[in-house]
Amino acid sequence: MAQLYPDAHCSLDHHSPLELLISTILSAQCTDERVNIVTKDLFQRYRTAADYARAPLAQLEKSIQSTGFFRNKAKNIKACCQTLLDRYDGEVPRDLESLVVLPGVGRKTANVVLGSGFGIASGVVVDTHVGRLSGRLGLTQSKDPIKIEQDLMRELPRDEWVNFSHRMIQHGRRVCLARKPRCEVCALADICPRIGLAETAVELPATKSRVAKKLSEKSRPAASKHGSARAGTGKPATGGPLRGKQKARGATAAQRATADRQRRS
C-alpha cells in the first residue's frame, strides 16, 4: 500500500488542529471535497475557538448549510468550541480521553485530529472505506467501527496506524469501490480473498497476519507486482493486461454469472 499511495494524507484541508477538528465535524455525511469548499471561506471568518463560540447560531448555520445536517453541526461546533474555551484555554487537547467528551466528537473524529493534527497514533480511523476494505480483505468480521478498529490495531504495527487509514481510503475511492470494485486492476489481488463479493470470491492462502504485513510494508523503490504507482500522484497504475491467475478468476466469475442467469430463466 505504501508503494501505491506514498503521498496519501488527510484529504481535509487544514492549517491547525482546530481547523481539522471543525472540518472533521463537518465531514459527517458529507464529502471531503464539499467540506473543503465550505471551509475555504469559513476559516477566513472564524479563526479561533472564541470566534465559533461567539458566532450567532443562524449565521454559522448559513455558512455550513451545504454540508448537510447543518443545524446539528452548527450547534455542536459552538458547544465544542465553548468547551475548549472553558476547559483548555481555547486549545485543542492532545489526548483521546479529553477529545471524545467534546460535543460532536466521537472516537473517529478524535483519531483524525490526533493522527493528522498532532502526529499521535491513538488508534486507526475507521470510515466507510476502511471498514469496507478491511472486511473484503479478511482483516475483520465485524461491521461495528469500534470492533473493526480493535481488530486492525491488533494486526498492524502502531507506527502504521495513521498512514494505513489514509492509504485504505485512497484505495477505496480509486479501486476497491463499494458497488463495482475494480479487482482486475487491483495490486492487492494476490492476497485479497474478496469476502462479500459473491461473483468474484476466491479461496486464497491469505491470513489476517499475511494481509496486514503486506498492507503495512514500507515503501520500496521497486515496482509492485501488478504495476507501480504513477510518479508523484499516489495513484495506482491501471489498464495493464490481465495475467494468468487474474484471467482465470475473471473467466470463472463470468461463467458463474452466466450459469446463474440461465437457471433464473
N, C-alpha and C positions, 0 to 999 in steps of 0.2 A: 504493500500500500504506500509506503514511503517513496518507492520508485515511481509510482503512478501519480502521486499528488505531493511532490516535495515542498510545494509552497502553500499547501492547504492551511487556512487560517479562519478565524471567526469572520463570517460574512456580514456582520452588523457593524456599520461604520461608527467609530467612536474615538475619542481622544483622551478619555479619562474613565475611571471606574464608575463614576456617577452616570456618565453618558451611556456606558454599556448597560448599567442597571436599568435605566429608563428604556433603552432600546429593547432589552430582553422582555420587559413587562409588556411593551407594545407588540412584540412579535407573536404573542399568543393568538392562534387562529388567524395569522396574517403572514404574508411572505416577507422575507428579509428585504427584498427589493422595494416593496411598498414602505416598509419601516424606514429604510434609508432615505427615501424621497421625503417622507414626513419629517424626519429628524434633521434634515439639512437646514430647514428654517427653524424648527423647534429649538435646536441647540444654539441658535443665534439669539433667540429671545429669552431663553431660560438657561442660565449658566451655572447656577448654584442650587443647592437643596432649598435654600431660603426662597429663591425665585419661584420654584414649583409650589412650595408650601403656601406662599402668599398670593399666588395667582388666583383670580376669580375662577370658580369651577367651570362656569359656562364658557369662559374664554379658553381654558385648557381643553375642554371637550371639543370645541370647534377646531382647535389646532391639530388634534389627533383623530378627528372623525373618520377619516378614510381608512384607518387601521381596523375598524370594526370593534364592536363591544366598547365603544369609546367612553360611554358614561362610567362603566365599571372601572375601566383602565384609568381614567382621569381621577376618579375617587381614590384608587389605590396609590397612584403616583403622589397625589397630595398627602395622603396619610403616611406613606412610606417616607417621604422627604421631611415631613414634620417630625417623625420618629428619629430620623437621622439628626435633626437639629436638637431634639430634646435629649438624646442619649449619647450621640457621638460627635457633637460639635459640627454637624453638617457633613461629616466624612463617612464614606462607605466602609463598614467594618471588614476586616480581613480574615474572618473565621466563619465557618459554616453555621455554627450554632447561633451566632448573632444575626446572620443574614436570613435564615429560614423563618424567623419570627417577625420579620418586617411585613407590613401589609402588601399583598400582591406578589410575594416572593416565596417560591417553593424550592425544593431541592435542586431541580433542574436549573432554575434561574441562578441560584446561589453557586452552583458548579460552574456555570458560564462566567459569572463575574469573577470568581476566584481564579479560574483557569486562564481566561483570556485577559482579564483586567489586572491580575496580580501575579500570574505565573505560578499559582499554587494548585497542585493536583489534589483536590479534596475528594474527587470522585470522577465518574465517567458521565458525561452529558448524554442522556438518552432522549432523543427526539424521535419523530415518526420514522425518519430514515434509519437511524441507528437501531431502533427496535426491530424494524422490518428486516434489515440485512443480518442482524445478529440471529434472528430466527431462521432465516434461509441458510445461513452458514452453520447452523447447529451449535452455536455458542450458548444458546439458552432455549428453554422450552416454555418460558413464561411470556405472557402478554403484559404483565404488570411492569411499568417502568422501574420501580424500585427494585424488584427482584431481578430484572434484566441487568440493572447496574451492578448489583451484587455479584451476579454470575460473571460479568465482564471484569470486575475488579479482581476476582479470584484468578482469572486466566491471564490477565495482562500485567506486564511489569508496570510499576507505578509511574515511571518516567514516560510512559506512553499513553497514560490515561487521557491527557488533554488533546494531543495530536490525533489519537485514534478516532475520536469523535469527529474532528474536522475532516479527516480523510473518508470516513464512512459516509458522512453527509454528502461530500462531493461525489462519491461513487454512487450513492443512491439517487442523486439528481441527474447524473450523466449516463449511467449504465444500468444499474440494478433498479429500474423503475418499478413503481408499485403495480401497474396493470400489465405492462408488456416489457419485462426485463430483457435486456439485450445480451442474453447469455452467449450468443455466438461471437461476441467481440470482447467478452469479459476476461480479464487477465487472471481472475481467480477461479476459472472454470475447472482447473485440475484439482482443486481442493474443496469445491463447493458441492455439498450434497443436494442443494436446491430444494430444501424442505418446504413443503407447502405449495410447490409448483407441480401440479398433478401431471401435466403432459411432458414435463422435462426432468422430473425427478430421477436421479440415478443413484446407484449404490457405489460409493467410493470409500476407500480405506481411510477416510478422514476422521480424525478425532478432534475433540474440542481443543486439546493442547496443541495438536499439529496445526489446526487452523489459526489459533491465537498466535502461535510462533510465527507463522507465515505473515500474518497481518501486522505484527509488531516488528518485523525485520527492519533494520536500519537501511537507509538509502545506500545503494551501491552504484558505481559508475556504469556497470554493465547493463545492457538492455534486459528487460524482463522477458520471460518465456514467450508471452503472447503479444509482444510489441512494447516499445518503450513509450514513455510519456513525451508529449510534444514539448520541445525545449522551452523552458521559461513560462509555460502556461499551466502546468499541473494537470493538463487534460490527457486522458488516456488515448493512445493510438488506436484507431479503429479502421475497419474497412478491409483488413487483410484477408487472404484466403483462409478458409477453414482447414484445419489439419485433421489427421486420421480419426482420432477419438471423437473430436468435435463433430465431424461429418457423420460418424456412426450414430452419435447421440441424436443429432438433428433428424436423421433418417428414421430412427426408431420412434421418435416423438411424432413425426408426420404419419407413420404407419398406424400408430395407436389412434391418432386423431381421426384418420380415415375410417378405421375399423369401428370407432365409436359412432361416427355418422351413419355408417351402413346399418349398424344394429338399430339405431333410432328410427331409420327409415323403414 
